[in-house]
Amino acid sequence: MDEIVGGPMMTESGDRPMVKQDYRSKQETLRDYEINIRFLSVGCIVSVGCRQIPFRNITEAMEEVNKYVQNPNQERERWYQIFDSAE
């Protein structure tokens, strides 16, 4: 009978395959919510999922969207805190 050894299988080169880590990639996080921008007479509304965030200034809105795209996990937590404090 063959012996069964636990753990990841060895590759042909003898290296163990990379184990998926517990965090999600930036791309995976960005896919969670659709982002829409609706431009108004003054400013715009940025929709992220079911949340709508009004901005008086388009430049400010684009800065916030860029921050979110660059670091979605951290920015999502920051916005959750903003939403929770407003309720």
Biopython code that builds the backbone (N, CA, C, O; Angstrom):
import numpy as np
from Bio.PDB.StructureBuilder import StructureBuilder

atoms = [
    (1, "MET", "N", (0.840, -1.171, 0.000)),
    (1, "MET", "CA", (0.000, 0.000, 0.000)),
    (1, "MET", "C", (0.889, 1.239, 0.000)),
    (1, "MET", "O", (1.930, 1.267, 0.656)),
    (2, "ASP", "N", (0.458, 2.292, -0.762)),
    (2, "ASP", "CA", (1.214, 3.531, -0.819)),
    (2, "ASP", "C", (0.937, 4.373, 0.419)),
    (2, "ASP", "O", (-0.174, 4.384, 0.949)),
    (3, "GLU", "N", (1.959, 5.067, 0.859)),
    (3, "GLU", "CA", (1.820, 5.938, 2.019)),
    (3, "GLU", "C", (1.240, 7.275, 1.577)),
    (3, "GLU", "O", (1.681, 7.826, 0.568)),
    (4, "ILE", "N", (0.269, 7.808, 2.299)),
    (4, "ILE", "CA", (-0.342, 9.101, 1.990)),
    (4, "ILE", "C", (0.304, 10.142, 2.881)),
    (4, "ILE", "O", (0.327, 10.007, 4.104)),
    (5, "VAL", "N", (0.827, 11.177, 2.256)),
    (5, "VAL", "CA", (1.487, 12.252, 2.991)),
    (5, "VAL", "C", (0.640, 13.506, 2.847)),
    (5, "VAL", "O", (0.249, 13.857, 1.734)),
    (6, "GLY", "N", (0.349, 14.190, 3.950)),
    (6, "GLY", "CA", (-0.474, 15.385, 3.916)),
    (6, "GLY", "C", (0.305, 16.605, 3.471)),
    (6, "GLY", "O", (1.534, 16.579, 3.393)),
    (7, "GLY", "N", (-0.419, 17.672, 3.180)),
    (7, "GLY", "CA", (0.194, 18.939, 2.780)),
    (7, "GLY", "C", (0.196, 19.098, 1.273)),
    (7, "GLY", "O", (-0.202, 18.191, 0.542)),
    (8, "PRO", "N", (0.654, 20.276, 0.804)),
    (8, "PRO", "CA", (0.684, 20.536, -0.627)),
    (8, "PRO", "C", (1.605, 19.563, -1.344)),
    (8, "PRO", "O", (2.632, 19.152, -0.805)),
    (9, "MET", "N", (1.233, 19.202, -2.551)),
    (9, "MET", "CA", (2.051, 18.294, -3.342)),
    (9, "MET", "C", (3.279, 19.026, -3.849)),
    (9, "MET", "O", (3.251, 20.243, -4.033)),
    (10, "MET", "N", (4.342, 18.300, -4.074)),
    (10, "MET", "CA", (5.569, 18.878, -4.601)),
    (10, "MET", "C", (5.438, 19.016, -6.115)),
    (10, "MET", "O", (4.837, 18.163, -6.767)),
    (11, "THR", "N", (5.999, 20.090, -6.674)),
    (11, "THR", "CA", (6.043, 20.237, -8.124)),
    (11, "THR", "C", (7.215, 19.434, -8.657)),
    (11, "THR", "O", (8.017, 18.910, -7.884)),
    (12, "GLU", "N", (7.316, 19.335, -9.976)),
    (12, "GLU", "CA", (8.403, 18.563, -10.576)),
    (12, "GLU", "C", (9.766, 19.110, -10.176)),
    (12, "GLU", "O", (10.724, 18.347, -10.053)),
    (13, "SER", "N", (9.866, 20.411, -9.972)),
    (13, "SER", "CA", (11.153, 20.995, -9.598)),
    (13, "SER", "C", (11.459, 20.803, -8.113)),
    (13, "SER", "O", (12.545, 21.148, -7.647)),
    (14, "GLY", "N", (10.498, 20.251, -7.376)),
    (14, "GLY", "CA", (10.717, 20.016, -5.952)),
    (14, "GLY", "C", (10.219, 21.140, -5.067)),
    (14, "GLY", "O", (10.255, 21.021, -3.843)),
    (15, "ASP", "N", (9.751, 22.237, -5.665)),
    (15, "ASP", "CA", (9.232, 23.364, -4.887)),
    (15, "ASP", "C", (7.778, 23.110, -4.526)),
    (15, "ASP", "O", (7.047, 22.446, -5.260)),
    (16, "ARG", "N", (7.379, 23.640, -3.404)),
    (16, "ARG", "CA", (5.962, 23.570, -3.040)),
    (16, "ARG", "C", (5.217, 24.689, -3.743)),
    (16, "ARG", "O", (5.757, 25.787, -3.879)),
    (17, "PRO", "N", (3.994, 24.447, -4.194)),
    (17, "PRO", "CA", (3.223, 25.524, -4.827)),
    (17, "PRO", "C", (2.886, 26.604, -3.814)),
    (17, "PRO", "O", (2.835, 26.348, -2.611)),
    (18, "MET", "N", (2.659, 27.804, -4.307)),
    (18, "MET", "CA", (2.314, 28.907, -3.408)),
    (18, "MET", "C", (0.946, 28.651, -2.797)),
    (18, "MET", "O", (0.028, 28.207, -3.486)),
    (19, "VAL", "N", (0.810, 28.925, -1.526)),
    (19, "VAL", "CA", (-0.452, 28.764, -0.818)),
    (19, "VAL", "C", (-1.185, 30.089, -0.869)),
    (19, "VAL", "O", (-0.602, 31.139, -0.596)),
    (20, "LYS", "N", (-2.474, 30.044, -1.220)),
    (20, "LYS", "CA", (-3.261, 31.275, -1.285)),
    (20, "LYS", "C", (-3.360, 31.886, 0.103)),
    (20, "LYS", "O", (-3.674, 31.197, 1.073)),
    (21, "GLN", "N", (-3.087, 33.191, 0.193)),
    (21, "GLN", "CA", (-3.138, 33.875, 1.473)),
    (21, "GLN", "C", (-4.559, 34.303, 1.792)),
    (21, "GLN", "O", (-5.438, 34.252, 0.931)),
    (22, "ASP", "N", (-4.784, 34.727, 3.035)),
    (22, "ASP", "CA", (-6.126, 35.048, 3.496)),
    (22, "ASP", "C", (-6.644, 36.397, 3.012)),
    (22, "ASP", "O", (-7.842, 36.653, 3.123)),
    (23, "TYR", "N", (-5.799, 37.259, 2.486)),
    (23, "TYR", "CA", (-6.271, 38.560, 2.041)),
    (23, "TYR", "C", (-6.736, 38.487, 0.587)),
    (23, "TYR", "O", (-6.386, 37.564, -0.149)),
    (24, "ARG", "N", (-7.532, 39.483, 0.193)),
    (24, "ARG", "CA", (-8.028, 39.552, -1.180)),
    (24, "ARG", "C", (-7.201, 40.568, -1.947)),
    (24, "ARG", "O", (-6.746, 41.566, -1.387)),
    (25, "SER", "N", (-7.013, 40.309, -3.217)),
    (25, "SER", "CA", (-6.249, 41.246, -4.029)),
    (25, "SER", "C", (-7.055, 42.513, -4.266)),
    (25, "SER", "O", (-8.273, 42.536, -4.083)),
    (26, "LYS", "N", (-6.363, 43.557, -4.673)),
    (26, "LYS", "CA", (-7.018, 44.831, -4.977)),
    (26, "LYS", "C", (-8.067, 44.625, -6.065)),
    (26, "LYS", "O", (-9.176, 45.150, -5.968)),
    (27, "GLN", "N", (-7.719, 43.867, -7.093)),
    (27, "GLN", "CA", (-8.646, 43.627, -8.208)),
    (27, "GLN", "C", (-9.906, 42.899, -7.736)),
    (27, "GLN", "O", (-11.008, 43.224, -8.179)),
    (28, "GLU", "N", (-9.756, 41.927, -6.849)),
    (28, "GLU", "CA", (-10.918, 41.209, -6.324)),
    (28, "GLU", "C", (-11.817, 42.151, -5.536)),
    (28, "GLU", "O", (-13.040, 42.088, -5.661)),
    (29, "THR", "N", (-11.231, 43.016, -4.732)),
    (29, "THR", "CA", (-12.017, 43.963, -3.935)),
    (29, "THR", "C", (-12.737, 44.953, -4.834)),
    (29, "THR", "O", (-13.900, 45.271, -4.589)),
    (30, "LEU", "N", (-12.070, 45.447, -5.871)),
    (30, "LEU", "CA", (-12.699, 46.417, -6.781)),
    (30, "LEU", "C", (-13.879, 45.818, -7.526)),
    (30, "LEU", "O", (-14.795, 46.544, -7.912)),
    (31, "ARG", "N", (-13.874, 44.518, -7.733)),
    (31, "ARG", "CA", (-14.990, 43.875, -8.443)),
    (31, "ARG", "C", (-16.239, 43.757, -7.582)),
    (31, "ARG", "O", (-17.309, 43.453, -8.109)),
    (32, "ASP", "N", (-16.140, 43.987, -6.281)),
    (32, "ASP", "CA", (-17.288, 43.834, -5.383)),
    (32, "ASP", "C", (-18.426, 44.788, -5.710)),
    (32, "ASP", "O", (-19.593, 44.399, -5.666)),
    (33, "TYR", "N", (-18.098, 46.030, -6.037)),
    (33, "TYR", "CA", (-19.126, 47.054, -6.233)),
    (33, "TYR", "C", (-18.916, 47.788, -7.542)),
    (33, "TYR", "O", (-17.791, 48.141, -7.897)),
    (34, "GLU", "N", (-19.997, 48.012, -8.249)),
    (34, "GLU", "CA", (-19.956, 48.816, -9.469)),
    (34, "GLU", "C", (-19.845, 50.286, -9.078)),
    (34, "GLU", "O", (-20.490, 50.727, -8.126)),
    (35, "ILE", "N", (-19.036, 51.040, -9.802)),
    (35, "ILE", "CA", (-18.875, 52.469, -9.547)),
    (35, "ILE", "C", (-19.458, 53.242, -10.721)),
    (35, "ILE", "O", (-19.110, 52.988, -11.874)),
    (36, "ASN", "N", (-20.340, 54.180, -10.424)),
    (36, "ASN", "CA", (-20.935, 55.051, -11.441)),
    (36, "ASN", "C", (-20.750, 56.498, -11.030)),
    (36, "ASN", "O", (-20.777, 56.825, -9.844)),
    (37, "ILE", "N", (-20.563, 57.361, -12.014)),
    (37, "ILE", "CA", (-20.437, 58.797, -11.759)),
    (37, "ILE", "C", (-21.505, 59.499, -12.579)),
    (37, "ILE", "O", (-21.562, 59.350, -13.799)),
    (38, "ARG", "N", (-22.347, 60.262, -11.902)),
    (38, "ARG", "CA", (-23.388, 61.043, -12.585)),
    (38, "ARG", "C", (-23.042, 62.514, -12.400)),
    (38, "ARG", "O", (-23.049, 63.039, -11.287)),
    (39, "PHE", "N", (-22.740, 63.160, -13.512)),
    (39, "PHE", "CA", (-22.362, 64.569, -13.475)),
    (39, "PHE", "C", (-23.616, 65.431, -13.462)),
    (39, "PHE", "O", (-24.563, 65.188, -14.209)),
    (40, "LEU", "N", (-23.606, 66.434, -12.605)),
    (40, "LEU", "CA", (-24.743, 67.330, -12.424)),
    (40, "LEU", "C", (-24.372, 68.725, -12.909)),
    (40, "LEU", "O", (-23.249, 68.943, -13.365)),
    (41, "SER", "N", (-25.301, 69.668, -12.817)),
    (41, "SER", "CA", (-25.008, 71.058, -13.177)),
    (41, "SER", "C", (-23.846, 71.592, -12.362)),
    (41, "SER", "O", (-22.995, 72.322, -12.871)),
    (42, "VAL", "N", (-23.820, 71.219, -11.086)),
    (42, "VAL", "CA", (-22.712, 71.567, -10.192)),
    (42, "VAL", "C", (-22.319, 70.290, -9.474)),
    (42, "VAL", "O", (-23.138, 69.704, -8.767)),
    (43, "GLY", "N", (-21.081, 69.848, -9.642)),
    (43, "GLY", "CA", (-20.603, 68.653, -8.959)),
    (43, "GLY", "C", (-21.071, 67.366, -9.607)),
    (43, "GLY", "O", (-21.384, 67.324, -10.797)),
    (44, "CYS", "N", (-21.114, 66.317, -8.802)),
    (44, "CYS", "CA", (-21.521, 65.008, -9.308)),
    (44, "CYS", "C", (-21.913, 64.110, -8.141)),
    (44, "CYS", "O", (-21.720, 64.449, -6.974)),
    (45, "ILE", "N", (-22.464, 62.967, -8.492)),
    (45, "ILE", "CA", (-22.794, 61.938, -7.514)),
    (45, "ILE", "C", (-22.019, 60.695, -7.900)),
    (45, "ILE", "O", (-22.105, 60.225, -9.034)),
    (46, "VAL", "N", (-21.260, 60.163, -6.951)),
    (46, "VAL", "CA", (-20.516, 58.923, -7.161)),
    (46, "VAL", "C", (-21.290, 57.822, -6.452)),
    (46, "VAL", "O", (-21.527, 57.897, -5.247)),
    (47, "SER", "N", (-21.681, 56.803, -7.202)),
    (47, "SER", "CA", (-22.377, 55.649, -6.634)),
    (47, "SER", "C", (-21.406, 54.484, -6.564)),
    (47, "SER", "O", (-20.771, 54.124, -7.555)),
    (48, "VAL", "N", (-21.302, 53.899, -5.376)),
    (48, "VAL", "CA", (-20.482, 52.704, -5.173)),
    (48, "VAL", "C", (-21.414, 51.670, -4.560)),
    (48, "VAL", "O", (-21.789, 51.765, -3.392)),
    (49, "GLY", "N", (-21.778, 50.689, -5.363)),
    (49, "GLY", "CA", (-22.784, 49.734, -4.909)),
    (49, "GLY", "C", (-24.094, 50.455, -4.690)),
    (49, "GLY", "O", (-24.573, 51.145, -5.590)),
    (50, "CYS", "N", (-24.687, 50.312, -3.514)),
    (50, "CYS", "CA", (-25.964, 50.973, -3.224)),
    (50, "CYS", "C", (-25.791, 52.327, -2.543)),
    (50, "CYS", "O", (-26.779, 53.001, -2.254)),
    (51, "ARG", "N", (-24.561, 52.730, -2.285)),
    (51, "ARG", "CA", (-24.296, 54.022, -1.638)),
    (51, "ARG", "C", (-24.099, 55.102, -2.692)),
    (51, "ARG", "O", (-23.444, 54.876, -3.710)),
    (52, "GLN", "N", (-24.671, 56.283, -2.440)),
    (52, "GLN", "CA", (-24.487, 57.435, -3.320)),
    (52, "GLN", "C", (-23.842, 58.554, -2.516)),
    (52, "GLN", "O", (-24.304, 58.909, -1.432)),
    (53, "ILE", "N", (-22.770, 59.100, -3.068)),
    (53, "ILE", "CA", (-22.016, 60.133, -2.363)),
    (53, "ILE", "C", (-21.995, 61.388, -3.226)),
    (53, "ILE", "O", (-21.409, 61.380, -4.309)),
    (54, "PRO", "N", (-22.627, 62.472, -2.762)),
    (54, "PRO", "CA", (-22.618, 63.716, -3.543)),
    (54, "PRO", "C", (-21.330, 64.509, -3.314)),
    (54, "PRO", "O", (-20.810, 64.569, -2.199)),
    (55, "PHE", "N", (-20.837, 65.103, -4.368)),
    (55, "PHE", "CA", (-19.659, 65.971, -4.294)),
    (55, "PHE", "C", (-20.000, 67.292, -4.966)),
    (55, "PHE", "O", (-20.569, 67.302, -6.058)),
    (56, "ARG", "N", (-19.662, 68.397, -4.334)),
    (56, "ARG", "CA", (-19.882, 69.726, -4.918)),
    (56, "ARG", "C", (-18.871, 70.012, -6.005)),
    (56, "ARG", "O", (-19.117, 70.833, -6.889)),
    (57, "ASN", "N", (-17.732, 69.336, -5.946)),
    (57, "ASN", "CA", (-16.610, 69.640, -6.813)),
    (57, "ASN", "C", (-16.170, 68.350, -7.514)),
    (57, "ASN", "O", (-15.884, 67.355, -6.849)),
    (58, "ILE", "N", (-16.114, 68.359, -8.837)),
    (58, "ILE", "CA", (-15.736, 67.170, -9.599)),
    (58, "ILE", "C", (-14.294, 66.762, -9.306)),
    (58, "ILE", "O", (-13.994, 65.570, -9.244)),
    (59, "THR", "N", (-13.404, 67.729, -9.127)),
    (59, "THR", "CA", (-12.007, 67.416, -8.826)),
    (59, "THR", "C", (-11.894, 66.624, -7.525)),
    (59, "THR", "O", (-11.155, 65.643, -7.451)),
    (60, "GLU", "N", (-12.626, 67.052, -6.510)),
    (60, "GLU", "CA", (-12.625, 66.337, -5.232)),
    (60, "GLU", "C", (-13.165, 64.912, -5.411)),
    (60, "GLU", "O", (-12.623, 63.963, -4.844)),
    (61, "ALA", "N", (-14.220, 64.770, -6.191)),
    (61, "ALA", "CA", (-14.795, 63.445, -6.436)),
    (61, "ALA", "C", (-13.782, 62.529, -7.116)),
    (61, "ALA", "O", (-13.642, 61.366, -6.735)),
    (62, "MET", "N", (-13.084, 63.040, -8.106)),
    (62, "MET", "CA", (-12.100, 62.227, -8.825)),
    (62, "MET", "C", (-10.930, 61.848, -7.921)),
    (62, "MET", "O", (-10.382, 60.752, -8.044)),
    (63, "GLU", "N", (-10.544, 62.748, -7.014)),
    (63, "GLU", "CA", (-9.480, 62.423, -6.055)),
    (63, "GLU", "C", (-9.910, 61.267, -5.158)),
    (63, "GLU", "O", (-9.124, 60.359, -4.889)),
    (64, "GLU", "N", (-11.159, 61.304, -4.696)),
    (64, "GLU", "CA", (-11.672, 60.238, -3.823)),
    (64, "GLU", "C", (-11.801, 58.922, -4.586)),
    (64, "GLU", "O", (-11.482, 57.864, -4.044)),
    (65, "VAL", "N", (-12.260, 58.972, -5.827)),
    (65, "VAL", "CA", (-12.357, 57.755, -6.636)),
    (65, "VAL", "C", (-10.968, 57.166, -6.856)),
    (65, "VAL", "O", (-10.787, 55.952, -6.759)),
    (66, "ASN", "N", (-9.988, 58.015, -7.151)),
    (66, "ASN", "CA", (-8.620, 57.534, -7.355)),
    (66, "ASN", "C", (-8.049, 56.904, -6.085)),
    (66, "ASN", "O", (-7.366, 55.882, -6.157)),
    (67, "LYS", "N", (-8.323, 57.501, -4.927)),
    (67, "LYS", "CA", (-7.875, 56.909, -3.661)),
    (67, "LYS", "C", (-8.469, 55.512, -3.486)),
    (67, "LYS", "O", (-7.786, 54.580, -3.063)),
    (68, "TYR", "N", (-9.755, 55.386, -3.820)),
    (68, "TYR", "CA", (-10.448, 54.104, -3.685)),
    (68, "TYR", "C", (-9.838, 53.056, -4.620)),
    (68, "TYR", "O", (-9.635, 51.909, -4.223)),
    (69, "VAL", "N", (-9.551, 53.450, -5.842)),
    (69, "VAL", "CA", (-8.970, 52.508, -6.806)),
    (69, "VAL", "C", (-7.563, 52.097, -6.395)),
    (69, "VAL", "O", (-7.182, 50.940, -6.572)),
    (70, "GLN", "N", (-6.789, 53.027, -5.852)),
    (70, "GLN", "CA", (-5.416, 52.730, -5.442)),
    (70, "GLN", "C", (-5.352, 51.807, -4.220)),
    (70, "GLN", "O", (-4.469, 50.955, -4.127)),
    (71, "ASN", "N", (-6.292, 51.983, -3.283)),
    (71, "ASN", "CA", (-6.264, 51.187, -2.057)),
    (71, "ASN", "C", (-7.693, 50.915, -1.589)),
    (71, "ASN", "O", (-8.140, 51.500, -0.602)),
    (72, "PRO", "N", (-8.417, 50.030, -2.288)),
    (72, "PRO", "CA", (-9.839, 49.838, -1.985)),
    (72, "PRO", "C", (-10.123, 49.314, -0.586)),
    (72, "PRO", "O", (-11.121, 49.709, 0.016)),
    (73, "ASN", "N", (-9.287, 48.446, -0.052)),
    (73, "ASN", "CA", (-9.564, 47.903, 1.286)),
    (73, "ASN", "C", (-9.507, 48.992, 2.354)),
    (73, "ASN", "O", (-10.405, 49.088, 3.190)),
    (74, "GLN", "N", (-8.468, 49.804, 2.330)),
    (74, "GLN", "CA", (-8.318, 50.867, 3.321)),
    (74, "GLN", "C", (-9.392, 51.940, 3.134)),
    (74, "GLN", "O", (-9.979, 52.399, 4.114)),
    (75, "GLU", "N", (-9.649, 52.338, 1.910)),
    (75, "GLU", "CA", (-10.644, 53.389, 1.652)),
    (75, "GLU", "C", (-12.055, 52.915, 1.982)),
    (75, "GLU", "O", (-12.881, 53.696, 2.455)),
    (76, "ARG", "N", (-12.329, 51.654, 1.737)),
    (76, "ARG", "CA", (-13.656, 51.123, 2.071)),
    (76, "ARG", "C", (-13.880, 51.246, 3.570)),
    (76, "ARG", "O", (-14.963, 51.653, 3.991)),
    (77, "GLU", "N", (-12.895, 50.908, 4.380)),
    (77, "GLU", "CA", (-13.025, 51.035, 5.837)),
    (77, "GLU", "C", (-13.220, 52.500, 6.241)),
    (77, "GLU", "O", (-14.030, 52.803, 7.117)),
    (78, "ARG", "N", (-12.480, 53.397, 5.606)),
    (78, "ARG", "CA", (-12.615, 54.826, 5.916)),
    (78, "ARG", "C", (-14.032, 55.311, 5.603)),
    (78, "ARG", "O", (-14.623, 56.053, 6.388)),
    (79, "TRP", "N", (-14.572, 54.894, 4.463)),
    (79, "TRP", "CA", (-15.921, 55.328, 4.091)),
    (79, "TRP", "C", (-16.982, 54.691, 4.970)),
    (79, "TRP", "O", (-17.997, 55.328, 5.254)),
    (80, "TYR", "N", (-16.781, 53.451, 5.411)),
    (80, "TYR", "CA", (-17.727, 52.843, 6.358)),
    (80, "TYR", "C", (-17.792, 53.683, 7.629)),
    (80, "TYR", "O", (-18.873, 53.903, 8.175)),
    (81, "GLN", "N", (-16.646, 54.149, 8.099)),
    (81, "GLN", "CA", (-16.625, 54.984, 9.297)),
    (81, "GLN", "C", (-17.363, 56.307, 9.053)),
    (81, "GLN", "O", (-18.090, 56.779, 9.928)),
    (82, "ILE", "N", (-17.184, 56.901, 7.882)),
    (82, "ILE", "CA", (-17.882, 58.142, 7.545)),
    (82, "ILE", "C", (-19.379, 57.920, 7.514)),
    (82, "ILE", "O", (-20.138, 58.718, 8.063)),
    (83, "PHE", "N", (-19.815, 56.833, 6.872)),
    (83, "PHE", "CA", (-21.258, 56.525, 6.793)),
    (83, "PHE", "C", (-21.839, 56.254, 8.177)),
    (83, "PHE", "O", (-22.931, 56.723, 8.498)),
    (84, "ASP", "N", (-21.107, 55.497, 8.996)),
    (84, "ASP", "CA", (-21.605, 55.166, 10.330)),
    (84, "ASP", "C", (-21.729, 56.401, 11.222)),
    (84, "ASP", "O", (-22.644, 56.488, 12.041)),
    (85, "SER", "N", (-20.802, 57.364, 11.063)),
    (85, "SER", "CA", (-20.860, 58.568, 11.891)),
    (85, "SER", "C", (-21.980, 59.508, 11.464)),
    (85, "SER", "O", (-22.425, 60.342, 12.252)),
    (86, "ALA", "N", (-22.439, 59.378, 10.218)),
    (86, "ALA", "CA", (-23.497, 60.253, 9.715)),
    (86, "ALA", "C", (-24.890, 59.744, 10.074)),
    (86, "ALA", "O", (-25.863, 60.492, 9.977)),
    (87, "GLU", "N", (-24.998, 58.504, 10.481)),
    (87, "GLU", "CA", (-26.334, 57.937, 10.779)),
    (87, "GLU", "C", (-26.818, 58.279, 12.132)),
    (87, "GLU", "O", (-27.915, 57.875, 12.516)),
]
sb = StructureBuilder()
sb.init_structure("model")
sb.init_model(0)
sb.init_chain("A")
sb.init_seg("    ")
for serial, (resi, resn, name, xyz) in enumerate(atoms, 1):
    if name == "N":
        sb.init_residue(resn, " ", resi, " ")
    sb.init_atom(name, np.array(xyz, "f"), 0.0, 1.0, " ", f" {name:<3s}", serial, name[0])
structure = sb.get_structure()
